[in-house]
């Protein structure tokens, strides 16, 4: 039985809209991620897509020439149903969470978490990291990838334009205190593995190597104002807003999109800016460092 939070359950209830309007990942970013994990060109390699959602990443992995065997783990029933409708080849869809993975020991060459805020922070603890470590082959890798529009970025990041900054202010106004990438706490679960001296590092026996590898790609999307609004509505904390409050949010978003600094093309589409962020690490063999175990 899933222990997914009620906020996540309701925020992603419209899984079909999420799948339609949320962006996919660039081929450049996917190729780089798989290279960092050292599983590009690994024929029939096994990947756990943890928090697979509706399969935005899963379908890109399934289409690769490596013919990966993919275990798509997702706790949200609506998201799983949307993924199942895609009928992807070599993809096994499983109900599960990071703390309880329905996968045998030493099975996966890599575990990837894509855009899975609630699932990710469900695994931001020692129990979940042990589970991820358990399912990886010796020396296997864990990676994370996020699509981030400027309006959904950390406070410390400066948006490309003023109009996107205004929408970002709306996003933060509706912050529901559920940890996401924009709160900039996602590294902590890895950093706390290590103590401050070489002696305590050995005693700590970290599960994953540090420092994390990180890479960022800039992105620009061209879309109509209505399409941007539909995408914005898929943010889980906005998806639960209803009635006149939602109408007010819509008015503010469209007012921002009418600003002078909005860039448009010949089709009348506007430029939305963002980033793809990658992070990765490798599983450390169990046993104290230097023990020879």
N, C-alpha and C positions, 0 to 999 in steps of 0.2 A: 504494500500500500504506500502511495506517495505521501511524503510529508512536505510537499511543496507549499510555500506560504500562501494564504488566501489572497494576498495582494498580487502574487504572481499568477494565481489561478484566474483571477478576474481581469488582470491587466492584459493577459494574452488570450482571453476568451474568444476573440474574433481572429482565429488563426488564419483563416482564408485571406482576410484583409492584410494581415501581417505578411503573408507569403507574397501577395500581389504587389505591395507597395514598398517593402523594405529592400534595400539594395543587395546585390550579390557581391562577390569579391573579385578583384581583378586577376587575370591570369598571371600577371607579373608577380603579384603578392603571393599567390598560391604556389607558383614555381619556386619562389624564394623560400617560403615556409617549408616546403617539402625538402629542399636542399639543406636547409639548416637542421632538419630532423634526420638527415642522411637516409631518407627513404624514397627520394626520387630515383627512378630507374630500378626500384626494387619490385620485380615482378611478383604479383600475388601477395605483396606485403599486407599485413593485417593492421588496420587502424581502428581505434575507438573514437568515434565522433561523440564526445560527451556533451550533453545538452544540445542534441542535434536540432531541436526545434522542428520547423517545417522542412528542413533539409537544404537550406541555402548553400551551406558548404558541402553537404553530403552529395548533392547532385554533381558538383564540380569534381569531387574526388572519384565518384563512380564513372565519370566520363574519361578519366585518365587512361593512357595507354598501358600503365602498369597493371591494370585490372586488379586494383586493390580489393581485398576482402574487408568490408566495412561493418562494424558493429555500431549502429546508431542508437545511442542510449538517450531517452527523453522521458522525464517524469510527467509532462503535461499531456493529458489524453487528447485534447483538441489538436495540439501540435503534432502528436504522433499520427493521428488520423489524416492530417493534411499530408504528412510525409508518405504514409502508406499509399495514398492516391497516386503518387508519382511512379510507383511500381519500378523502382530503380533496381538494376541488376547487381548481384553480388553484395546486396545490402541487407543485413539482418536487423530489424527494428525491435528494440527491447525497451521495456519499461524499467526504469531504474534511476538511481541518483549516485552521486560521486561517493557517498559513504557506504553504498551497498551496490556494487557493480555486479551484474549477473553474467560474469565472464570468468573463465578459468584462469588460474595462475600462469604467468609467463606466456600469455597468448599474443599480446600486441607488440608490434614493432614501434608503434607510436600512439599517443593519446593526444587528441586535439580538442580544445574547447573554443567554440566560435560564438562570440556575441552573447554568451550564456551568463548574463549577470547573476540571476538568482541561483542558477545551478552552480556557477563558479563560486559564489560566496558561500554556498552550502558546502563546497569542498575546501574552503579556506580554513581548514583545521587539520590537526595531525591525523585524525582518523581517516579523513578522506585522502590525504596525501599517501598514507599507507596503502589504501585501496588502489590508488592509481599506480603506485610503485609495484604492488602485488601483480597486477595484470600485465605489466610490461616485461618484455624479454630483458635479460641482463644487458645493461647499457642502452636500453630503449629511451625514447625521448618524450617529453611532454611539451606541448606548444599551446599558445593562446593567440587568437586573432580577433580583432575588433574593427568594425566599420563605425566611424564616428563622424557625424556631421558637425560643423562648427557650432551649431546650436545645442549640441548634446555633449560638449567637451568639458574638461575640467575648468574651473574658474581661473586657474593660472594660465590657460591658453588664450591667446588673443585671437578673436575671430578675424577672418579675412576682410569683412566689411562691417559697417555700422549696422546695416539692416539685419544681418545675421546675429550681431551682438544683442539686438533688441529681442529676437526670438529666443536667444540663449537665456536672457533674463527671465522670460516666461517659463522656460524649462526649469530653471532653478526655483522659481516661485512655487511651482507645483511639486517640488522635491518631496518624496514620501519617506525619506530616511532609510530606504532600502539601498544597500551598498551596490554601487555600479562603478564602471571604469572611471567616470568623471569625478568620483570621490578620492581617487588617487591612493587607495589603500590596498590595492590588489597585490602589491609586492610583499606585503608584510608577512604573509604566511611562509614565504620562502626565506626572507631575511632572518626571521626569528629562529630558524634552524641552527644558526651559527652563533657561537659565543665570541667573546672579544679577544681570546688568546689562543695560541696554537694548542695548548693543553686542553682547554675546554671545548675546542672544536672537535678534538678526537673523542671526547666523552659524549658530545652531542649526537654523533653519528648521523649527519644530515642525510635525508633521503634523495635530495636533488642538488645538483651542482650549482654553485654560485660563482660569479655574478650571473644573472640572467642575460641571455642574448636578447637584444632588442633592435627593431628596425621599423621605420615609418615611411609610408608612401602618401603623398598628397593626391587628392582626388577632386575632380570637378564634375558635377552632374548637371546636365541641361534638362529642364523640365518645366511644364506649365505651372502656373501658380496653384491651380487646383490639385495637380499631382503632388506638389510639395506639401500642400495642406494634408492630403490623404496620407502621405508618408509620415508627417509630423504626428498625426493622430494615432499612429501605431506605437508610439512611445508608451510604455505600460502605464506611466503615471498620468498621461493625457487621455489614454483610452478609457479610463474609468470616469472621466469628467462628463457630466450630462447636462441637458437642459440649457437654461439661460447662461450658466457659467461657461459651458462649451461654446455657445454662440459668441460670448464676449471674447474668449480665447481666439476664435476664428477671426473676429473683427481686428484684434490686435495683430495677428499674424499677417493678414492681408494688408493692413496699414503699413507694416514693416516692409512688405514686398513691393509697396508703391514708392519707396524712398528713391531719392535721386541717385544713390550709389549702386542700385541694382543693375547688373549687367545683363543685357538681353541679346539674343541672336536674331537672325532673319525670320525665324519661325515664331518669334514672340516668346520663346522660352527663356527662363532666367537661370543664371549660374549659381548653383549651390555648391559650397566648398566643404571639404572634409579631409579625413585621413583614414588610412588603414594602418593599424598598429599590430606588430607581431612581437611575441616574446616566446622564448624557448629555453629549455634546460634538459639535462640528461640525468637519468636515474643513477644514483650512486650505489655500488654493491653494499649489501647489508654487512654489518660488523664494524668495529672501530677502525678508523683510518690507520693504515700501517700495520694492521694485525695479521695480514696475510690470509684472512678468512675469505 
